[in-house]
Amino acid sequence: MAEARSGNKPETRGAGSGNPGDALKEITRAAEDANKEGGSKKKGLPPVHLWNPDYCGELDIRIKRDGTWFYLGTPIGRERLVRLFSTVLRHDEDGKHYLVTPVEKIGIQVDDAPFVAIAMEVEGEGKEQRLTFTTNVGDETDAGPEHPMYFKIDEETGEPTPYVHVRARLDALINRAVFYDLVDLGTEEDVDGEKWFGVWSGGEFFPIMRAAELGGANA
């Protein structure tokens, strides 16, 4: 959760002054205005990468690993509000996540990836295969060179954790059910003279783990 700030650092918004709900209403209005003014008709995504507003501190919003958004420790149950916030979410080069509008930039906390891939569609077979992932906030992304998949291997268990790039440094954790379907599509290919188990999408092979290690991971 967001920690209280002291000294010259910005204070946490909504946690230490006035009505905590005011800060949430303020960023909600700003996000709605941003979508009206700059949103794409195709995707409904405003051009947050073009905006450089002043940093206004932190808001006590946290995105947990399962994709649930929390405000002041309470889940945000309104799907429309979560979708709205996701359209102004930005992951900057400093490694931090922000809600960004033309008038303000507010820090939030993200436990892992900000999105979760909850569904997958498959078109074609083999090297012509294309995988389209749908996230918990309604984004769709076709895995390929511009939207790569990658896999973090747990050092203790050897099990892979899968991710897919959605947009502008924002990734989605592929949930367990979808990952099982992904593994069913897996095949072995030579990568730099070594056999790897992985999956094709968008004309690119995404290695999951060395074929020699596959049995141990499933044990």
N, C-alpha and C positions, 0 to 999 in steps of 0.2 A: 504494500500500500504506500501511498505517497507520504513522505515524512515531512514534519514541520521544518521550515527553513528559518535560518537566523542570520544575523549579521547583514551583509550586503546582498545576500541571495534573495531571489524573489520568493514571496510567501506563497503557500499553497492556497489556491483559490477555493472558495466554498467551504473551507474547514475552519477558518479562524475569524470571519467577520460577517456580521449581518445574517441574513437568511441564506443558508447553504443552497437553497433552490434557485436563488437569483442568478448565480454563476452558471448553472446548467441552462436556465432559460435564456441567458444572454448568448451563450455559445450556440444554442439551438436556433435562435433567431438569425444569428450571423451565418450559420451553416445553410439555413433555408434561403437566405438572401444570396449566398454564394452560388447555390445551385440554380436559382432563378436567373442570375446574371451571367454565369459562366458555364453552366452545365451543358454537356454534350447531349444532343437529342438522341443519339444512338445509345450511349451508355449512362447518361445522366451524371457524368463526372466532371466537376469543375476543374480548371487548370491550376491545381494547387502548386504545381512545380514552378509556376510563373510568379507566384506571390512572395513577397518578402516583407511581411508586416513586423511590427515590434513584438518581441517576446514578452508575454504577459504573465509569466509564472506557470504554476502547475495546477491542474484540476484533478481532484481525487477520483479519477477514472482509471480502472484497471481492466485489461483484457486477459482473462485466464487462458490457460493452455487449451481448454476445450472450446474456446471461442466465445465464452460468455462475457458480456460487458458488465462491469460493476460500477456503481457510483456511490461513494461514501459507504462502501462495504455491502451494498444491496444490489442484487441483480437488476439490470435494466430490462424490464419485461416487454417493453413496446418494440416490436420488430421494426416498425417504421423509423423509430428514433435511432436504433442501432444502425440501420441502413444509412440514414442521413449522416450520422457521424463518420461512418466508414468512407463516405464520399469525400470527406475533407481530411482524411488521415494521411499523414506523410511521415516517411522514415528518412531522416536526414543523414548526412555523412558523418555526423557525430555519434551515430548509432542509436539515437533516441527517437521516440515517436511523438508526433505532435498532431493536434487538430489545428488546421490552418485555414483562415479565411482572409479576405483582403485587408481586414482591419486588426487581426490579432493572431498570435501563435501561442498555443497553450500546450504544455507538456503533459503527457499521460504515461501510464506504465503498461507494458506488454510483457507477459510472462514468457512467451515463446514467439511463435508466428502470430500475426494479428488476425489471420483468417484460418478457417478449417475447410478443407475440401470434403464435402459430404456426399458427392455423387460423381460418377464418371460415365461418359458415353464413349463407345468404341466404334470407329469406322475403319473399314479395310482390314488387311492382314499383313503380317510380316513387316518388311521395311516400308510398306505403304500405309501402315497403320497410323491412325490419328486418335489421340486421347483428348477428350474435352472434359475438364473438371468444372464443377459448380461449387461455389463456396457457400458458407452459411449466411453470407450477406447478399447473395444473388449474383456475384460476379461469375463470369465464365472465362476460362482460359484454355487455349489449345497448347498442350505441351509440345515444345519444339525448340529450335535454336534461340528464339526470342523469349521463350517462356520455359526455361529448363527445369527439369526435375533434379533433385539432388537428395542424397541419403547420408544421414549422420549415423555412424556405427557406435553403439554402446560398447565401451572398452571392456566392461565386465561380462556382459551377456553375449556380445557379438551380434546383437539384433539391430537391424537398420530402422531408422526413423525417417519416413519419406516426406519430402516437401516439394511444392511446385511454385514457381514464380508467377505472380499475378500481374503486378504492375509496379514500376518505379520503386524498387527495393522492398516492396510489400509481398510477402510470401504466404502460402497457405500450408498448414500441416495437413497431410492426407490422413484421414481418420482410418481406424483399424479395419473396418468393413471394406472400405474402398481399396485399402492396401492389399487385402487378401485377393480381391478381384484383379488387382494389378499384378500380383505374383503369378496368378494363373495364366497371365499373358506372357510371362517371362520366357526368355530363350538364352542360349549361350552364344557368345560372339568372341572373336579374338580382338583384344585391345592391347596394342603395343606388345604383341607376341605372347599374351597371356589370356587364358580363358576366363571370361567374366559372365556372370548371370545378370541379366538386365531386361530392359523393355524398350521397344521401338515406339517413337511417336514423332510425327512431323518430319520424317526423314533422318532422324537422329537416334542413335542408340544411347540409352542412359543406363550405365552400369550400376547395379545395386551392390553386389559383392563378388569376390572371386569365386569361381565355380568350385574350387577346392574347399572353400569354407562353407559352402551352402549346407552340407549335411550337418555340420556342427551347429549352425544357427537354428536348424529345425529340430535338433535333438531335444 
